[in-house]
């Protein structure tokens, strides 16, 4: 008996998972959306080996007995990508103390539940942009990669980097309430401290840095239009990220905070609710991305009023929602790169696709909206060679939807089937 055969026999006898074979699989696509070229191809055969796409051709029957998935009745497109999610936290509620009511273990299990909801909704990759309990997102990413739990491919921030009492803190509590240390890992007060904390996040598994550059709509006691981090502090994070072959992104609602973050060199601006003409021009000149969550405002207004969220939050939401959508339209016209990001966690996970209709309503074509959640998002993630496209060499991440999303973008809210890495998950 060879050593290789003996190892396989031993693994099988004690119940260990054997390595997946590189069996060739085939998917028939009735209509395939080519996000690289913005075109539609009819009746294609997608060949998959070892979790990646090998070839895409006109349909011919695959070899007899091969693993074959027939999606001839569907429109097929790459797995979707959400650039702004919060999987490893509770969903938003009326209670500002909600983050304190759950253990780290409970939050980890909740994150796994959210990951499964997100994957089954057709989002096969996400950038998770912060959790109150530091490194819960790192653990979830690693558990998904190990195959322990189902979920999308994740890039994670580890924790927020924020000023004391800023938009990345648990705020609105009584003065004598002590917030757990793992919820304050990213508190910074100087450029030097920013460098140290950013380095610490990378050392503990973060993929990129998330900065809270302005106040937040959902953080009590902070104002969205008010800058919180200085340009020197943001630049220190950007430089530390570069030393780690990565990048920094900035939560920034206010016009001045957006420009401070852009001048300091962040890769993307999250929210950009109050962006002005100067900020739009600067984003374009810098080649930066905007990630604008233009669905959220309606959800907060409706559910927040129904469930009696604090009036401060509802007021800040009213002050930013319409202006954000005006800014989105201007940004589309200016040709700035916009990546799909929803702030999932403010609204229920799994509803990520509801934003597509808003992006079309406020200026994008359906193809542009789809590309924002595929090729553009992949570029922002620095993963263009792996995700966001159905072409040879990419992961075999794809979804099937009934109807034609180029005629009715809302069909993306009703994903029929999902494949991730060549494996059918729904």
N, C-alpha and C positions, 0 to 999 in steps of 0.2 A: 504493500500500500504506500503510495507516495505521501510526502509530508502535506501537500496541498489537499489531497483527498482525505487524509486523516483529520486535518483541521476542519473540513466541511462536515465530516461525520460527527466529530465531537461537538461542533456548534449546534447541529441539528438535534443531537441527543440531549443537550441541556437547555434547549429552547431558545437559543440566541437567534437574532435575525440575521439571515444570510445577506450578503451584498446583492443589490438589485442587478439583474442582468441587463445587458445592453440590447435587449430585444427591440427590433424595429417595430414601430407602431405607425398607424396611418389614421388621418382624420380627413374626411371629405367635407369641404366647405361649399355650401350652395352659393354664397356670395362672400367674398373676402375683402375686407377693407385694408388696403395697403396704406398704412399711416406714414410711411417714408415718402411716398410720392403723391399722397392725397387722391388715390384712385381706387376704383372697385374692380375686382377680378371675379369672374363667374366660374363656378364649378371647378374648384381647385382641389388637388390632393396634397396634403401636408405630410411629409415623411419625418418621423421623429426617432432618434436613437439616443439612449443615455440621457434622456431629459431635455435634449436640445433639438432644434429643427435642423434637419439635414438638407431637405430640398422641398420646394413648392413647385408643382407642375400642373398642367391641365389634367383633369381627372382621367385616370385609367383604373380599372379594377386592380386592387392590390393583390399580392400573391395569395393563393388559397391558404386558408388556415391562419393568416396573420391577424394580429390584434388590430381591429378596425372599428372606428367610431364614425357613424354616419350622421353628419350634421348638414345634409344636403337641403334640409328644409329651413335652415337658419342663415342669418348673417353672422359671420365670424370676424372677430377683431382681436387685437392683442389684449391680454389681461390689463385691466385698468390700474392706474396709479394715483394714489391720493397723497399729496405732498404735505398735508397738515392734519394729522390725527393725534388723538390722545387715548390710546388703547388701555393704558395701565392706570386708570383712575375711575372713579365713579362718574356717572353722567351728571350734568349740571342740574342743580335743584335750587329750591328757595332757601336752603340752609347753608349759610356761609361756613359753618363748622363741619359740614359733611365730610371733608377729607380726614378729620380727626376721629371719625366714628368707625373706622375700618382698620383692621390690622394689616401689616405688610403682606402676610400670607393670604388674607382675603382678597386684597387688591391684586395679587399675582394671579389668583384663580379667576378673578373677574376679568383681568386682562386676557387670559386665554379664551374666555367666553367671547369677548369682544373681537378677538382675532378671528375666531371661527365665523362670526357673523359677517365680518368684513370680507373674508375670503369668499364666502358663499354668495355675497353680493356682486362678485366679479372683480374685486380689487385684489390683484395678486401681488402687488407691491405697495408699500406705504413708507413714508417718512414719518416717524413718530417724534413729535417735536416737544416733548416734555412731560414729565410726571412729577407730582409733588413728592412722592417717596423715591429718592434717588436710586437709580439703577434697576428698578423693577422692569423697565423697558429693555435693558440689556439682557436680563434673565429671560424675558419672553422671547426676544429675538433668538437667543441661543437655543431655547427649548424648541422653537419652530424649526430652526436649522438642523437640530438633532433628530427631528421627527417625533418628538414626544407629544406635541400638540399640533393641530392643524392651524394654519394661519398664513398670512401673506409674507413675502420677503420684507424684512424690516431694516431700515437704517434708523438709528436712535440717538437721542441727545444726552441721555443719562440723567440730566437735571437742568433746571433753568439757572442761568446766570443773571442775577437781578440785584438791585440796590436794596438795603434794608427797608422793609415796609413797602416794597415796590410791587409792580404788576405780576411778578413771579412768586410772591409770597402768599401764604394762607393769611388773609387779612380779615378785618371786621370782628375780631375776637376781643374779649375783655382784656385789659392791660396786664392782668396777672395770670393769664393763661399761657402756659409754656408749650410751644410748638415743638414736636419731636425733632431731634437733631438731623434725622435723615430727610426731613422736609426743608432743611436750611443749609444744605451742602453748598449751594451756589450763591450765597450772599457775598457780595463784593463791595468795597468802598474806595478802591484806588486802582490805577492801571497795574501796579505791581501785584496786588491781590488778584486781579483778573487773570494775569498770566499764571499764577500759582493754581488757581481754581480750574482754569481751562485745562492745564496740564494734568491735574488730578482726574478730571473727567475722562480724558483720553486714556490715562493709565488704567482706568477701571472700565473700559470697554465702549465708551461713546464713539460714534462714527463721525459726528460733527458737533458744532457748538451752537446752542440756542441762547440768544441774548434778548433780554426784555428791555428794549430801548426807550419805550414810553409807558405811560400808565395803561391800564386795561379796562375794557368795558365790564368785565366780570369780576374784577378785584376791587373790593370795597376800599374806599379811601384813596383811590388813584384816579387820575383823569387821562383819558386816551390821548388828548392833545398835548400833554405835558412831557417833555423829554425827561428821562431819568438817568440813563448812562451818558457819560461824556464821550466826545469823539476819541480822546486818548484811551479811555477804557475799552471802547469797542475795538479800536485799532490794536490794542494789546491782545485781545482775543483772536482777531483775524490773523495776527502774526504767529501766535501760538498754534492756531489751527494749521497754518501753512507749514510750520515745522513738523507737523504730524501728517502731512500730505492730505489735508482736509480743508474745510472751510467753515465759516460762521454765517449764521442767518440771524435776522433781527425781527422780533415782534415790534412793529412800529405803526401806530395809528396816525399820530400827528404829523403835519407837514414838515415841521422843523426836525423832529426826531427821525423821520424818513431820510432827510437830506444828510443829517449827521451820520447815520449808519451807512449810507451810500458812499459818502466821502471817506469813511474809514475802511471801506473795502468789503462789506458783506456780500455774500453771493445772492441772497434773496431777501426781499422784504415781505413779511407776513402781515396780512390784513390791509395795510396801506389805505386805511379808511378815509383819511383827510388829505390825500396826496394832492399837491398843486401842480401847475404847469411846469414850474422849475424842477420839481421832483421827478416828474415824468421824463423830462428832457435829460436829467442827470442819470436816471435809471437806464435810459437808452444809450447814453454815451458810455456808461460804465459796463454795458453788457449784462447788467444785473437782471434777475428774474423778479416778477411780482407774483405773489400767491394771495389771491383776494377771495375771501370766503363770503360771497355775495348772497348765498342762500340763508345764512344764519339769522339775519335780521328779522325776517318774517317769522321764523320759528320762535325766537326769543320773545317777540312782541305778542304772539298768540299764546304760547304755553306759559310764558312768564306772567302775563296778565291773569290767565286762568288759575295758575298755581300760586299766585301772590308772591312772586319774586320781589326782592327789595326794590323800592321805587328808584333808588340811585342807579341800579343796573338798568332798569327799564328806561330811565331818562337818558343814560349814556348810549343805549342802543338806538333810541330815537334820534339822537344827535349825530349818529354816524352812519346809519343804514342807507339812507337815500344819497348822502354825499359819497359814500363808498361806491355805489352803483354808477353815479355820474363819473367818478374818477376811473372806474373800470372801462366805461365806454370810451373815454378820452384816451386811455392807455392802449386799448385795442386799435383805435384809429392811428395812434402814434407809432405802432409797430413794436412796442416793447414786448419782450418775451413774458408770457403769462402761463404759469404752470398751475395745474388743477390742484386745489387744496381747499378743504371744507371745514376744518375745525371740528371734525367728528368727535363726539363726546359732549359737546354743547347740545347737540341733538342726538337721537339714538343711533348707535353704530349699526351699519347695514343699510342706512338710508343715504349713503355717500353719493349715489348717482342723482339725487334730486337737484343738485346744483347745475347739472348740464342745461336744463331748460332756462335757468336764469342767465347763464353765460350767453346763450343764443338770443334771449330776449334783449340783452344789453349790448349786443354788437358783434358777437362772433357768428360765423357760419357753423353749421353742425360739424363739418370736417375740422374746423379750427378748434372747436370745443373738444372733439375726440383727440386731436393731436395734443392738446394741452394736457390730457390725461394719459398720454402714451409717449410720443417722441420727445415732446418738450419737457415733460416731467422726468423722463429718463436722462435727458441732457443735464437737467438741474441736479439730479442724483449722481451724476458722473457714472452712469451705468448704461450708456447708449449701446454698448456692444453686447449687452445681456438682456435687457428688457425694453418694452415699449414698441417693439416691432415684431412682425412675423416674417422673419427672413433667416436664411441659414446662419447657424452659429448662435442664435439667440435661444434663451430658454423657451421651451414649449409651453408658454403661459398664454392661454387664450380663452375667450368666452364666446358663447353662442346666444343670440337674442332673436326672438321672433320679429318679423317686420324689418323695416329699413330705418335705422337711426339717422340717416342723412335726410329723410323726409319727416320723421317724427323722433326727435332726440329723446323723448320720454320713454321710448322702448328700452333704453339702457337702465331704467329703473326696474325692469322685470327680466333679469338674466335667467335664462333657462338652464344653461350648463356652464361649468367651469372646469378647465384643465390647468393644473399647475405642474410644471416640470414634467409634462407628458402623462401625468396621472390624473384620472378623472376624479374630481372632488365633489361634483354636483351634476 
